[in-house]
Amino acid sequence: MQTQQPRLHFWQIWNVSFGFLGVQFGFALQNANVSRILSDLGADLHSLSLFWLVAPIMGLLIQPIVGAASDRTWNGLGRRRPFILAGAVAAAIGMLLMPNAPLFVTFMAPMIFGALMLALMDASFNICFQPFRSLVSDMVPSEQRNVGYSIQSLLINIGAVIGSILPFVLTNVVGLENTAQMGEVAPSVMWAFYIGATVLLGTVIWTVIRTKEYSPEDYNRYKGIEAEEVEPKQPMAVRLSNFWKLVVNMPTTMKQLAVVQFFSWFSLYIMWVYTTPAITQHIWNVDKKWFDPAFIATVPMIPDSVVLAKGAAGDWVGILFAAYSVFAAVFSIFLAKLADRFGRKLVYSASLLAGGVGYISFLLFQDLNLVHVNLLITEVEVPVGAVRLLIPMIGIGVAWAAILAMPYAMLAGALPARQTGVYMGIFNFTVAVPQIVAGLCSGSILAYVFDNEAKYIIVVAGVSMLLAAISVFFVKDPKLVTLLYKESCYA
């Protein structure tokens, strides 16, 4: 009877994570366009970060519950796949409904409906995310985990590139309108969400069909779990009590990674919420008053020049987000080999450093002169500064690739096999909490410290990412400890 977990060939590892391409496709559409949608529906800059709070709150509430539930789920679809499929279906529904918020004005304000759909999408994405992370840990043997999470990072970024660039393509290649007056959503954004919902469902169904999870007996044997170690199902109150005990007694590596995660995700939240207004103000030279609903209410209509600038800037944010995802995808190809050669900590820290420098350098690239740009799929005229912003996206992409892979690769080796799912869910606290903190304070910082000049809040994101890079050196890497132990045994 085989006791060692079998190695997977490349396409098996690929299929395990392929659905993540579609999930990230939808997530990228959300990240690049929700601030744009909510602004068009009537949200001001200060409240944008508060609306975005629904995303990390959903993650905080849902991922640990889903993680614990998936640890104990064994049915015809497997252990993780039922949750992945259910989350994908719910996310697709949210993506179909959100851009149609103005149609529901009879029932509630479009902005409130949009916020509710954001909550539905994020809840559903989180139902998918955590089981996908655990699926890699379940299916991929420890010696292939760097490769497994790197492939997952690659697929995530392929999905992010396509999702981010899609509204731009629909405007500049297909010819859909990319502008909207207050209370409306641009047609290019609406159709991008429809396409995203379709891709999300298709890729997740591929993973569900093409991946066969281990039976409980095989899983326990491969992970070295004795029969008596498998706990019977307990009442909800007991499970909640045990859950909080797990939180308190989480592995040291997880606690140390939590500090790195705090500064990393604080930065990312700011980027997702405020890149669109920052680009519009800093590169397209749109005055900050056109982001104030109270001021807009005093004028007969928004000038065409402002509407066009907002539409063009919103599309270019998709290009920039696609760019950092491309750089992340390319870096992901080399990430596992670099980590094996130079160590996870050094590669992780250097990657975050590159991201911090990228954010801070945002201020250096303002140039309002127009330049003709050939993007292969189309040609556009944009400010020179918009093109130059592709440079800091290199560092941000490198940081993003590392954030998607390195913490999970370091954490996987520090977790007990039979509690991987619940601990991966608990680890999502380190993703959600910094975003909640950023959501509560970044709007006030922008309004009262920077007088709604959004470019400066991006610099705050850069400083936070630099702190994350420093924090990496205080993390205890289980792989490094194991190697040192083996060396001492053979000394």
VEXVEXDO-860599 format. One record per residue (C-alpha): x, z, y; residue in three letters; residue number from 1. Coordinates in Angstrom, 2 decimals, always signed. Each point is the difference from the previous one (the first is absolute). Example, Ala and Ser with C-alpha at 12.3 -4.5 7.8 and 13.67 -1.06 7.14 Angstrom:
2
R        xx        zz        yy   doti   zaba
R    +12.30     +7.80     -4.50    Ala      1
R     +1.37     -0.66     +3.44    Ser      2
This chain:
491
R        xx        zz        yy   doti   zaba
R     +0.00     +0.00     +0.00    Met      1
R     +1.44     -1.05     +3.36    Gln      2
R     +0.59     +2.94     +2.32    Thr      3
R     +1.91     -1.75     +2.78    Gln      4
R     -2.12     -1.74     +2.61    Gln      5
R     +0.46     -3.78     -0.38    Pro      6
R     +1.68     -1.94     +2.77    Arg      7
R     -2.18     -2.54     +1.78    Leu      8
R     +0.98     -3.56     +0.77    His      9
R     -0.23     -1.29     +3.56    Phe     10
R     -3.50     -1.46     -0.18    Trp     11
R     -1.42     +3.16     -1.55    Gln     12
R     +1.33     +2.03     +2.93    Ile     13
R     -1.29     -2.70     +2.35    Trp     14
R     -3.52     +0.13     -1.47    Asn     15
R     -0.12     +3.80     +0.24    Val     16
R     +0.41     -0.24     +3.78    Ser     17
R     -1.56     -3.39     +0.76    Phe     18
R     -3.29     +1.49     +1.20    Gly     19
R     +1.94     +1.86     +2.67    Phe     20
R     +0.59     -3.39     +1.67    Leu     21
R     -3.74     -0.30     +0.68    Gly     22
R     -0.41     +3.64     +0.98    Val     23
R     +2.83     -0.36     +2.52    Gln     24
R     -1.49     -3.33     +1.16    Phe     25
R     -3.09     +1.92     +1.05    Gly     26
R     +2.00     +2.92     +1.35    Phe     27
R     +2.11     -2.37     +2.14    Ala     28
R     -3.11     -1.62     +1.45    Leu     29
R     -1.23     +3.46     +0.89    Gln     30
R     +3.29     +1.11     +1.55    Asn     31
R     +0.43     -3.12     +2.11    Ala     32
R     -3.61     -0.42     +1.13    Asn     33
R     -1.94     +3.28     +0.05    Val     34
R     +1.34     +1.08     +3.41    Ser     35
R     -0.89     -3.47     +1.26    Arg     36
R     -3.51     +0.22     -1.48    Ile     37
R     -0.66     +3.53     +1.26    Leu     38
R     +1.30     -0.89     +3.48    Ser     39
R     -2.30     -3.02     +0.11    Asp     40
R     -2.87     +2.23     -1.12    Leu     41
R     +0.66     +2.45     +2.85    Gly     42
R     +2.73     +2.52     -0.95    Ala     43
R     +2.54     +1.04     +2.66    Asp     44
R     +3.72     +0.56     -0.64    Leu     45
R     -0.29     +3.77     -0.12    His     46
R     -2.74     -0.07     -2.64    Ser     47
R     +1.61     -2.68     -2.18    Leu     48
R     +2.26     +2.52     -1.73    Ser     49
R     -3.02     +2.24     -0.63    Leu     50
R     -1.98     -2.80     -1.65    Phe     51
R     +3.02     -0.73     -2.19    Trp     52
R     -0.04     +3.60     -1.21    Leu     53
R     -2.57     -0.94     -2.62    Val     54
R     +2.77     -1.82     -1.90    Ala     55
R     +2.31     +2.96     -0.73    Pro     56
R     -2.93     +2.39     -0.39    Ile     57
R     -1.41     -2.21     -2.74    Met     58
R     +3.41     -0.03     -1.65    Gly     59
R     +0.34     +3.75     +0.27    Leu     60
R     -3.37     +0.62     -1.61    Leu     61
R     -0.14     -2.74     -2.58    Ile     62
R     +3.44     -0.61     -1.49    Gln     63
R     +0.53     +3.48     -1.54    Pro     64
R     -3.52     -0.08     -1.47    Ile     65
R     +0.50     -3.49     -1.38    Val     66
R     +3.47     +0.94     -1.26    Gly     67
R     -1.28     +3.02     -1.91    Ala     68
R     -2.98     -1.94     -1.35    Ala     69
R     +2.10     -2.94     -1.15    Ser     70
R     +2.37     +2.38     -1.83    Asp     71
R     -2.95     +0.97     -2.20    Arg     72
R     -1.75     -3.36     -0.31    Thr     73
R     +0.33     -1.86     -3.28    Trp     74
R     -2.67     -2.65     -0.59    Asn     75
R     -0.33     -3.63     -0.98    Gly     76
R     +1.71     -1.17     +3.19    Leu     77
R     +2.80     +2.53     -0.31    Gly     78
R     +1.18     +2.83     +2.17    Arg     79
R     +0.68     -1.41     +3.49    Arg     80
R     -1.75     -3.38     -0.10    Arg     81
R     -3.60     +1.30     +0.39    Pro     82
R     +0.90     +1.54     +3.36    Phe     83
R     +1.96     -3.04     +1.15    Ile     84
R     -2.94     -2.30     -0.74    Leu     85
R     -2.63     +2.30     +1.57    Ala     86
R     +2.09     +0.41     +3.15    Gly     87
R     +0.48     -3.76     +0.33    Ala     88
R     -3.74     -0.68     -0.19    Val     89
R     -0.78     +2.63     +2.66    Ala     90
R     +2.82     -1.23     +2.28    Ala     91
R     -1.27     -3.58     -0.24    Ala     92
R     -3.47     +1.15     +1.11    Ile     93
R     +1.51     +1.77     +3.03    Gly     94
R     +2.05     -3.08     +0.90    Met     95
R     -3.10     -2.19     -0.10    Leu     96
R     -2.03     +2.34     +2.18    Leu     97
R     +2.45     +1.22     +2.66    Met     98
R     +0.41     -3.23     +2.03    Pro     99
R     -3.81     -0.26     +0.04    Asn    100
R     -0.41     +3.30     +1.86    Ala    101
R     -1.83     -1.68     +2.95    Pro    102
R     -2.80     -1.05     -2.40    Leu    103
R     -0.84     +3.65     -0.67    Phe    104
R     -0.57     +0.96     +3.64    Val    105
R     -3.67     +0.74     -0.80    Thr    106
R     +1.08     +2.91     -2.20    Phe    107
R     +3.05     +1.34     +1.83    Met    108
R     +2.64     -0.89     +2.60    Ala    109
R     +2.28     -2.78     -1.33    Pro    110
R     +3.10     +2.10     +0.71    Met    111
R     -1.37     +2.86     -2.14    Ile    112
R     -0.93     -2.40     -2.80    Phe    113
R     +3.51     -1.50     +0.19    Gly    114
R     +1.49     +3.49     -0.31    Ala    115
R     -2.17     +0.71     -3.06    Leu    116
R     +1.12     -3.23     -1.65    Met    117
R     +3.60     +0.94     +0.79    Leu    118
R     -0.64     +3.28     -1.82    Ala    119
R     -1.52     -1.85     -2.98    Leu    120
R     +2.91     -2.43     -0.20    Met    121
R     +2.60     +2.72     +0.23    Asp    122
R     -1.73     +2.18     -2.55    Ala    123
R     -0.10     -2.97     -2.35    Ser    124
R     +3.61     -1.02     +0.63    Phe    125
R     +1.02     +3.55     -0.83    Asn    126
R     -1.98     -0.09     -3.24    Ile    127
R     +2.15     -3.02     -0.89    Cys    128
R     +3.37     +1.16     +1.36    Phe    129
R     +0.55     +3.19     -1.94    Gln    130
R     -0.89     -1.34     -3.47    Pro    131
R     +2.21     -3.03     +0.65    Phe    132
R     +2.95     +2.28     +0.75    Arg    133
R     -0.71     +2.03     -3.11    Ser    134
R     -0.51     -3.14     -2.10    Leu    135
R     +3.61     -1.02     +0.67    Val    136
R     +1.20     +3.50     -0.93    Ser    137
R     -2.13     -0.09     -3.18    Asp    138
R     +0.93     -3.47     -1.20    Met    139
R     +3.58     -0.49     +1.15    Val    140
R     +2.77     +1.99     -1.77    Pro    141
R     +2.21     +2.16     +2.22    Ser    142
R     +3.01     -2.34     -0.18    Glu    143
R     -2.15     -2.83     +1.44    Gln    144
R     -1.74     +1.97     +2.74    Arg    145
R     +2.23     -1.21     +2.83    Asn    146
R     -0.87     -3.53     -1.08    Val    147
R     -3.67     +0.88     -0.49    Gly    148
R     -0.50     +1.48     +3.44    Tyr    149
R     +2.09     -2.76     +1.59    Ser    150
R     -2.25     -2.66     -1.55    Ile    151
R     -2.99     +1.97     +1.24    Gln    152
R     +1.57     +0.07     +3.47    Ser    153
R     +0.60     -3.76     -0.18    Leu    154
R     -3.62     -0.71     -0.92    Leu    155
R     -1.24     +2.39     +2.66    Ile    156
R     +1.94     -1.90     +2.62    Asn    157
R     -1.07     -3.44     -1.23    Ile    158
R     -3.59     +1.18     +0.41    Gly    159
R     +0.80     +1.50     +3.38    Ala    160
R     +1.56     -3.26     +1.25    Val    161
R     -3.01     -2.10     -0.96    Ile    162
R     -2.50     +2.57     +1.27    Gly    163
R     +1.78     +0.50     +3.31    Ser    164
R     +0.40     -3.68     +0.80    Ile    165
R     -3.46     -1.13     -1.14    Leu    166
R     -1.91     +0.35     +3.33    Pro    167
R     +2.79     -1.94     +1.75    Phe    168
R     -0.22     -2.76     -2.63    Val    169
R     -3.78     -0.15     +0.25    Leu    170
R     +0.29     -0.43     +3.78    Thr    171
R     +2.98     -2.32     +0.35    Asn    172
R     -0.30     -2.05     -3.21    Val    173
R     -3.68     +0.10     -0.95    Val    174
R     -1.25     +0.14     +3.59    Gly    175
R     -2.22     +3.10     +0.01    Leu    176
R     -0.53     +1.82     +3.30    Glu    177
R     +2.23     +3.09     +0.49    Asn    178
R     -1.62     +1.46     +3.13    Thr    179
R     -2.90     +2.40     +0.45    Ala    180
R     -1.84     +1.61     +2.90    Gln    181
R     -0.70     +3.73     -0.04    Met    182
R     -2.27     +0.91     -2.92    Gly    183
R     +0.96     -3.00     -2.14    Glu    184
R     +2.53     -0.81     -2.74    Val    185
R     +2.05     -3.21     +0.06    Ala    186
R     -1.05     -2.55     -2.69    Pro    187
R     +3.59     -0.35     -1.24    Ser    188
R     +0.11     +3.73     -0.72    Val    189
R     -3.37     -0.06     -1.74    Met    190
R     +1.03     -2.77     -2.40    Trp    191
R     +3.36     +1.63     -0.63    Ala    192
R     -1.83     +3.09     -1.27    Phe    193
R     -2.25     -2.11     -2.24    Tyr    194
R     +3.03     -1.72     -1.56    Ile    195
R     +1.80     +3.32     -0.34    Gly    196
R     -2.90     +1.52     -1.95    Ala    197
R     +0.13     -2.94     -2.44    Thr    198
R     +3.76     +0.23     -0.53    Val    199
R     -0.20     +3.77     -0.47    Leu    200
R     -2.56     -0.26     -2.79    Leu    201
R     +1.75     -2.91     -1.71    Gly    202
R     +3.44     +1.60     -0.24    Thr    203
R     -1.31     +3.38     -1.11    Val    204
R     -2.06     -1.63     -2.75    Ile    205
R     +3.22     -1.78     -1.11    Trp    206
R     +1.82     +3.33     -0.41    Thr    207
R     -2.96     +1.57     -1.78    Val    208
R     -0.19     -2.89     -2.48    Ile    209
R     +3.74     -0.58     -0.51    Arg    210
R     +1.18     +3.62     -0.30    Thr    211
R     -0.73     +2.04     -3.09    Lys    212
R     +0.58     +3.70     +0.53    Glu    213
R     +1.37     +2.23     -2.75    Tyr    214
R     -2.36     +2.02     -2.17    Ser    215
R     +0.10     +3.79     +0.51    Pro    216
R     +1.99     +0.37     -3.21    Glu    217
R     +2.60     -2.63     +0.96    Asp    218
R     +0.26     +1.31     +3.56    Tyr    219
R     +0.59     +3.58     -1.13    Asn    220
R     +2.60     -1.14     -2.54    Arg    221
R     +1.90     -2.17     +2.48    Tyr    222
R     -0.05     +2.74     +2.65    Lys    223
R     +0.98     +2.76     -2.43    Gly    224
R     -3.24     +1.95     +0.37    Ile    225
R     -0.94     +2.14     -2.99    Glu    226
R     -3.63     +0.13     -1.07    Ala    227
R     -0.35     +3.64     +0.99    Glu    228
R     +1.22     -0.83     +3.51    Glu    229
R     -3.06     -2.20     +0.64    Val    230
R     -2.48     +2.25     +1.75    Glu    231
R     -3.74     -0.21     -0.79    Pro    232
R     -2.37     -1.00     +2.79    Lys    233
R     -0.83     +3.00     +2.16    Gln    234
R     -2.83     +0.87     +2.44    Pro    235
R     +0.33     -1.31     +3.57    Met    236
R     +0.69     +3.45     +1.49    Ala    237
R     +2.86     +0.58     -2.43    Val    238
R     +1.43     -3.46     +0.69    Arg    239
R     -0.12     +0.60     +3.77    Leu    240
R     +1.80     +3.30     -0.47    Ser    241
R     +2.64     -1.67     -2.16    Asn    242
R     +0.30     -2.81     +2.53    Phe    243
R     +0.94     +2.39     +2.81    Trp    244
R     +2.50     +1.70     -2.31    Lys    245
R     +1.61     -3.41     -0.50    Leu    246
R     +0.16     -0.50     +3.77    Val    247
R     +1.69     +3.35     +0.52    Val    248
R     +2.42     -0.53     -2.89    Asn    249
R     +0.80     -3.66     +0.60    Met    250
R     +3.53     -1.10     -1.00    Pro    251
R     +2.78     +0.61     +2.52    Thr    252
R     +0.67     -3.72     +0.29    Thr    253
R     -3.59     -0.59     +1.09    Met    254
R     +0.24     +2.68     +2.70    Lys    255
R     +3.20     -1.51     +1.37    Gln    256
R     -1.40     -3.52     -0.08    Leu    257
R     -3.02     +1.30     +1.91    Ala    258
R     +2.18     +0.48     +3.10    Val    259
R     +1.27     -3.57     -0.21    Val    260
R     -3.52     -1.26     -0.57    Gln    261
R     -1.31     +1.89     +3.03    Phe    262
R     +2.30     -1.71     +2.47    Phe    263
R     -0.29     -3.39     -1.75    Ser    264
R     -3.78     -0.15     -0.07    Trp    265
R     -0.35     +1.48     +3.49    Phe    266
R     +1.88     -3.11     +1.17    Ser    267
R     -1.99     -2.43     -2.10    Leu    268
R     -3.34     +1.35     +1.23    Tyr    269
R     +1.02     -0.52     +3.61    Ile    270
R     +1.13     -3.54     -0.76    Met    271
R     -3.26     -0.98     -1.72    Trp    272
R     -2.19     +1.50     +2.72    Val    273
R     +1.87     -1.00     +3.14    Tyr    274
R     +1.98     -3.19     -0.67    Thr    275
R     -2.89     -2.21     +1.14    Thr    276
R     -0.48     +1.64     +3.43    Pro    277
R     +3.78     +0.39     +0.38    Ala    278
R     +0.59     -3.72     -0.65    Ile    279
R     -2.90     -1.01     +2.23    Thr    280
R     +1.28     +2.11     +2.91    Gln    281
R     +3.76     -0.41     -0.42    His    282
R     +0.27     -3.65     -1.08    Ile    283
R     -3.21     -1.66     +1.24    Trp    284
R     +0.00     +2.04     +3.24    Asn    285
R     -3.63     +1.12     -0.25    Val    286
R     -0.64     +2.95     +2.29    Asp    287
R     -0.86     +3.27     -1.74    Lys    288
R     -3.34     +0.16     +1.87    Lys    289
R     -1.34     -2.70     -2.34    Trp    290
R     +0.23     +2.53     -2.84    Phe    291
R     -2.24     +2.46     +1.86    Asp    292
R     -3.71     -0.43     -0.91    Pro    293
R     -1.01     +1.96     +3.12    Ala    294
R     +1.77     -2.52     +2.23    Phe    295
R     -1.29     -2.98     -1.98    Ile    296
R     -3.56     +1.30     +0.47    Ala    297
R     +0.42     -0.37     +3.78    Thr    298
R     +0.77     -3.75     -0.08    Val    299
R     -2.45     -2.85     -0.73    Pro    300
R     +2.17     -1.37     -2.83    Met    301
R     +3.55     +0.06     -1.30    Ile    302
R     +2.02     -2.87     +1.52    Pro    303
R     +0.74     -2.88     -2.34    Asp    304
R     +3.75     +0.50     +0.52    Ser    305
R     -0.24     +3.56     -1.32    Val    306
R     -2.22     -1.00     -2.94    Val    307
R     +2.40     -2.79     -0.96    Leu    308
R     +3.05     +2.27     +0.37    Ala    309
R     -1.60     +2.69     -2.18    Lys    310
R     -0.87     -2.56     -2.67    Gly    311
R     +3.49     -1.52     +0.01    Ala    312
R     +1.66     +3.42     -0.05    Ala    313
R     -2.22     +1.16     -2.84    Gly    314
R     +0.93     -3.07     -2.03    Asp    315
R     +3.70     +0.50     +0.72    Trp    316
R     -0.17     +3.58     -1.22    Val    317
R     -1.01     -1.54     -3.32    Gly    318
R     +3.13     -2.18     +0.15    Ile    319
R     +2.19     +3.03     +0.73    Leu    320
R     -1.58     +2.06     -2.77    Phe    321
R     +0.42     -2.94     -2.35    Ala    322
R     +3.64     -0.27     +1.09    Ala    323
R     +0.86     +3.61     -0.78    Tyr    324
R     -1.77     -0.41     -3.33    Ser    325
R     +2.09     -3.11     -0.75    Val    326
R     +3.19     +1.89     +0.81    Phe    327
R     -1.26     +2.89     -2.14    Ala    328
R     -0.78     -2.34     -2.89    Ala    329
R     +3.49     -1.55     +0.17    Val    330
R     +1.66     +3.40     +0.22    Phe    331
R     -2.10     +1.21     -2.95    Ser    332
R     +1.73     -2.58     -2.20    Ile    333
R     +3.34     +1.72     +0.58    Phe    334
R     -1.26     +3.56     +0.40    Leu    335
R     +0.31     +1.10     -3.63    Ala    336
R     +3.55     -1.35     -0.35    Lys    337
R     +1.06     +1.57     +3.29    Leu    338
R     -1.49     +3.35     -1.04    Ala    339
R     +1.74     -0.16     -3.38    Asp    340
R     +3.35     -0.83     +1.61    Arg    341
R     +0.05     +2.13     +3.15    Phe    342
R     -2.54     +2.67     -0.89    Gly    343
R     -3.62     +0.36     +0.97    Arg    344
R     +0.63     +2.45     +2.83    Lys    345
R     +2.51     -2.15     +1.87    Leu    346
R     -2.09     -3.16     -0.32    Val    347
R     -3.19     +1.85     +0.93    Tyr    348
R     +1.54     +1.63     +3.08    Ser    349
R     +1.68     -3.19     +1.22    Ala    350
R     -3.28     -1.88     -0.36    Ser    351
R     -1.90     +2.55     +2.10    Leu    352
R     +2.78     -0.11     +2.59    Leu    353
R     -0.48     -3.77     +0.29    Ala    354
R     -3.70     +0.55     +0.56    Gly    355
R     +0.54     +2.57     +2.73    Gly    356
R     +2.36     -2.29     +1.88    Val    357
R     -2.55     -2.81     -0.35    Gly    358
R     -2.76     +2.02     +1.64    Tyr    359
R     +2.13     +1.21     +2.88    Ile    360
R     +1.36     -3.49     +0.71    Ser    361
R     -3.59     -1.14     +0.66    Phe    362
R     +0.62     +0.68     +3.72    Leu    363
R     +2.86     -2.50     +0.18    Leu    364
R     -1.92     -3.17     -0.77    Phe    365
R     -2.39     -0.57     +2.89    Gln    366
R     +0.13     -3.58     +1.33    Asp    367
R     -3.21     -1.55     +1.36    Leu    368
R     +1.28     -3.60     +0.07    Asn    369
R     -1.85     -2.24     -2.44    Leu    370
R     +1.81     -1.76     -2.84    Val    371
R     -1.20     -2.60     -2.50    His    372
R     +0.27     +1.33     -3.56    Val    373
R     -0.24     -2.03     -3.21    Asn    374
R     -1.28     +2.28     -2.79    Leu    375
R     -0.07     -2.84     -2.57    Leu    376
R     -3.72     +0.46     -0.59    Ile    377
R     -0.75     -0.48     +3.71    Thr    378
R     +1.59     -0.03     +3.47    Glu    379
R     -0.81     +2.47     +2.76    Val    380
R     +1.11     +1.05     +3.47    Glu    381
R     +0.73     +3.69     +0.36    Val    382
R     +2.16     +2.17     +2.29    Pro    383
R     +3.70     +0.05     -0.86    Val    384
R     -0.26     +3.76     -0.43    Gly    385
R     -2.54     -0.48     -2.79    Ala    386
R     +2.47     -2.11     -1.98    Val    387
R     +2.85     +2.44     +0.61    Arg    388
R     -2.09     +2.84     -1.41    Leu    389
R     +0.65     -1.54     -3.41    Leu    390
R     +3.48     +1.56     +0.20    Ile    391
R     -1.10     +3.68     -0.15    Pro    392
R     -2.42     -0.97     -2.76    Met    393
R     +3.06     -0.42     -2.26    Ile    394
R     +0.82     +3.71     +0.21    Gly    395
R     -3.64     +1.02     -0.27    Ile    396
R     -0.39     -2.16     -3.11    Gly    397
R     +3.05     +1.56     -1.62    Val    398
R     -1.40     +3.47     +0.70    Ala    399
R     -3.43     -0.95     -1.33    Trp    400
R     +1.44     -1.29     -3.29    Ala    401
R     +1.89     +3.25     -0.50    Ala    402
R     -3.03     +2.15     +0.89    Ile    403
R     -2.10     -1.82     -2.59    Leu    404
R     +2.52     +0.39     -2.81    Ala    405
R     +2.65     +2.69     +0.44    Met    406
R     -2.12     +3.17     +0.32    Pro    407
R     -1.99     -0.89     -3.12    Tyr    408
R     +3.07     -0.97     -2.00    Ala    409
R     +1.64     +3.33     +0.95    Met    410
R     -3.17     +1.97     -0.63    Leu    411
R     -0.94     -1.52     -3.37    Ala    412
R     +2.97     +1.60     -1.75    Gly    413
R     -0.86     +3.44     +1.38    Ala    414
R     -3.61     +0.11     -1.26    Leu    415
R     -1.38     +1.31     -3.32    Pro    416
R     -1.32     -3.00     -1.96    Ala    417
R     -3.45     +1.40     -0.72    Arg    418
R     -0.63     +0.73     +3.70    Gln    419
R     +1.43     -3.14     +1.57    Thr    420
R     -3.35     -1.19     +1.35    Gly    421
R     -0.99     +3.26     +1.69    Val    422
R     +3.48     +0.49     +1.46    Tyr    423
R     +0.03     -3.56     +1.32    Met    424
R     -3.33     +0.84     +1.61    Gly    425
R     +1.38     +3.21     +1.47    Ile    426
R     +2.98     -1.98     +1.28    Phe    427
R     -2.47     -2.04     +2.03    Asn    428
R     -0.36     +3.11     +2.18    Phe    429
R     +3.43     -0.96     +1.32    Thr    430
R     -1.42     -3.39     +0.99    Val    431
R     -3.32     +1.20     +1.41    Ala    432
R     +0.99     +3.16     +1.90    Val    433
R     +2.56     -1.65     +2.34    Pro    434
R     -2.53     -2.72     +0.79    Gln    435
R     -2.62     +2.63     +0.83    Ile    436
R     +2.48     +1.75     +2.28    Val    437
R     +0.88     -3.32     +1.64    Ala    438
R     -3.68     -0.86     +0.38    Gly    439
R     -0.75     +3.31     +1.70    Leu    440
R     +2.90     -0.06     +2.43    Cys    441
R     +1.17     -3.59     +0.58    Ser    442
R     -3.05     -0.99     +2.08    Gly    443
R     +0.54     +2.96     +2.32    Ser    444
R     +3.73     -0.71     +0.24    Ile    445
R     -0.76     -3.60     +0.90    Leu    446
R     -2.63     +0.95     +2.58    Ala    447
R     +1.59     +3.02     +1.67    Tyr    448
R     +3.73     -0.55     -0.43    Val    449
R     +0.28     -3.79     +0.12    Phe    450
R     -3.11     -0.79     +2.10    Asp    451
R     -1.29     -2.41     -2.67    Asn    452
R     +3.20     -2.11     +0.00    Glu    453
R     -0.12     -0.66     -3.72    Ala    454
R     +3.59     -1.27     -0.36    Lys    455
R     +1.35     +3.53     +0.44    Tyr    456
R     -1.97     +1.42     -2.91    Ile    457
R     +1.82     -2.52     -2.21    Ile    458
R     +3.28     +1.61     +1.11    Val    459
R     -1.38     +3.37     -1.15    Val    460
R     -0.53     -1.63     -3.39    Ala    461
R     +3.66     -1.03     +0.00    Gly    462
R     +1.25     +3.51     +0.69    Val    463
R     -2.17     +1.34     -2.82    Ser    464
R     +1.44     -2.57     -2.43    Met    465
R     +3.55     +1.03     +0.94    Leu    466
R     -0.90     +3.60     -0.86    Leu    467
R     -1.29     -1.23     -3.36    Ala    468
R     +3.36     -1.68     -0.67    Ala    469
R     +1.83     +3.27     +0.64    Ile    470
R     -2.43     +1.96     -2.21    Ser    471
R     +0.82     -2.13     -3.06    Val    472
R     +3.38     +1.68     -0.40    Phe    473
R     -1.72     +3.33     -0.70    Phe    474
R     -1.93     -1.40     -3.01    Val    475
R     +1.08     +0.95     -3.52    Lys    476
R     -0.07     -3.22     -2.05    Asp    477
R     -0.77     +0.74     -3.70    Pro    478
R     +1.89     -3.12     -1.11    Lys    479
R     +3.15     +1.13     +1.79    Leu    480
R     -0.31     +3.50     -1.46    Val    481
R     -0.38     -1.46     -3.51    Thr    482
R     +3.08     -2.20     +0.44    Leu    483
R     +2.08     +2.92     +1.26    Leu    484
R     -1.17     +2.12     -2.94    Tyr    485
R     +0.98     -2.70     -2.49    Lys    486
R     +3.41     -0.40     +1.63    Glu    487
R     +0.62     +3.75     -0.23    Ser    488
R     -0.98     -0.02     -3.69    Cys    489
R     +2.56     -2.70     -0.78    Tyr    490
R     +2.72     +1.40     +2.24    Ala    491
